[in-house]
């Protein structure tokens, strides 16, 4: 698991890389979060060597990694997935083969779109409540019992109220994932307008020194526009 496609390519195909040591029948697993398009290229090169390839990005952050409760989204052949499944189950609780090579990465991008937009929604809701004079902590507590309840409201909403923006999952990493979403959208000829807005909010945070904030820190971009903070801290 490395930061981006260039690092994956170097690990796999660079000097003394993984590919040099492969023999027929071996299995290569990449758990990085990178472009689905580049993943398909890497997978084909490994397949041409007579080996299997799985792309298996994860969701769940540092907490999920420590608790071995990660969600793992896997792309590749079913027989390769079954070989790797016992290893995945040591790291995660929700392990799913979602399709062919590249589909794991596509699922991770979809996950990051939902997470970013939900963080934005929670941030706007708590900002609205706070500016209107309500206690954002109590508003969050009330919403946790209704249809608006979500893991984002539970965890990230609490971070917004308590002003705890330590990683977590860093904004700069989520920016990279949304870049993949927007690049993919352009290639597919579709529009992702809310994803683009979320990306701009992350960019605002980065411009104000927040690239290492937890991604719940997106609320700080909203607060700067409103000249109002959700809670004191």
Secondary structure, 3 states (H helix, E strand, C coil): CCCCHHHHHHHHHCCCCHHHHCCCCCEEEECCCCCHHHHHHHHHHHHCCCCEEEEEEEECHHHHHHHCCEEEEEECCHHHHHHHHHHHHHHEEEEEEEECCCHHHHHHHHHHHHHHHHHHHHHHHHHHHHHCCCCHHHHHHHHCCCCCCCHHHHHHHHHHHHCCCCCCCEHHHHHHHHHHHHHHHHHHCCCCHHHHHHHHHHHHHHHCCCCCCEHHHHHHHHHHHHCCCCCCC
